Amino acid sequence: MFWVGLVALSTIAVCVLLGRHDRAAVAREWDMMLGGRASEHIRSLERTCELDHLMADDSWQAASQALKADDRPEVVRLLDLSYQVLEAATVNRRVRLRAVRVCARMAAAMAPAPPLLPVHFETTELRTLAGVATLLQHILVSAHERFVVQAHLLALGFVLALRAMRRARGGRDLATALLRFDVAKMDWRSLDEAHVEMVRILLLSAAASPRDVAVARL
Amino acid sequence: MDSRLLIGHAVKVVLVAALAGLYARGRSGRCRAMVAYLWAALLGNALTTFWPDIFFNYAFWLRRQALFDVLKLLIGVEIAVRAFRVFPGARATWERLLAASVVVATTLGFWFLPRDEPSGAFLAQQPQIIAATVWLFTITALVIVHYRIPVDPWHRAILLAFVPYLLVFTTAVTVMKNLGVSIHPAMGFLDSSAYLVLIGYWAQAAWRREESLEISPATRRALQLEGA
């Protein structure tokens, strides 16, 4: 019965794995990487990110103006608005980073990602995270492992930056809250730029694989 | 008419439909081992159903099963080789997993080798052989999903249908081995019915129209997506 059990387990594995396999979706992912539209995708992503930053910055600046006008309820409302923009964007970034981790398997070789350094960040949590990232860069062997770990750490960094902004909002002194929020927001922006860079590296790495040599021979 | 004979004739008709679909849709070259398997199945089926007095016996079944076992392994290898031909990273992982599996399977095979029943050794070894085949299919499926390989729909249909059938088959063989001759007709009926469903699914997949993929010609060429 041991063999029947083994075959039954394998059957479940194959049915689940291949049953959910969507060839069209997979082919579209490859097309995004190899179809020669990588730069177009990057530009579109940069525009989306810039729009998120503009919305969050705009709300924060309006909150600063409201503070000068001593309109405390408006400060809280605008700070909430800024936070909500970045909260929604964080979900988007984490989903994209998860996709980046999965798609990293599709590249035969990976270009090295620029390291996350503590000097790039202001908040203690993110400085610590960047320190861990730097340490792991020295420990891990392959560029692919480093890339995947960095994507994990970036996703965690987004959560930490968002938490820092949430905590800043809760402060009684609104001037300090605004300052702390701005610091966390800048860290969030640094993470966002690193995340765009990771997508760029992934697309370049996938497109530069030996498959292109195979195509040239066709 | 005996119900098993009736199923045998039905299997024959569906096998012809599957082969015709493969040739008509231009899919016969996508897995040559599979075409060989279907022809072998058709020939074996025709011999046992048209001349049961000569071919419907244990000795012929053993020889046919041995040929099927070899062809099943070839199908697994051919699908993997074709699926990973433009993905060197995936192919290397698959080769590593295959090498490890061969070592483990060989060790287990010798460990469980029956020492007291030389005449029934082939039947006794069937579950192990099937487990090795299914494991080959499983590691191929794992690598396909892990490396996001756009696997050919015909290859997917082969793997997706073959593995559940092999579960039914290995269960039937194990039950027959444990419970003796009295259970043979029931298990034979179960196996034949499952086989009919399997071939029916393949025939449907062989005739299915090719889905069009909305991807650029460059990607299509790079991934060597046939007929996409």
Interface residues (C-beta under 8 A of the other chain):
Chain A: M1 W3 V4 L6 V7 A8 S10 T11 A13 V14 C15 L17 L18 G19 R20 H21 R23 A24 V26 A27 R28 E29 W30 D31 L34 G35 G36 R37 V102 C103 R105 M106 A107 A108 P210 R211 D212 A214 V215 L218
Chain B: V86 F87 P88 G89 P127 Q128 I130 A131 V134 W135 F137 T138 A141 L142 I144 V145 H146 Y147 R148 I149 P150 V151 P153 R156 L159 L160 V163 P164 L166 L167 T170 T171 T174 E211 L213 E214 I215 S216 A218 T219 R221 A222 L223 Q224 L225 A228
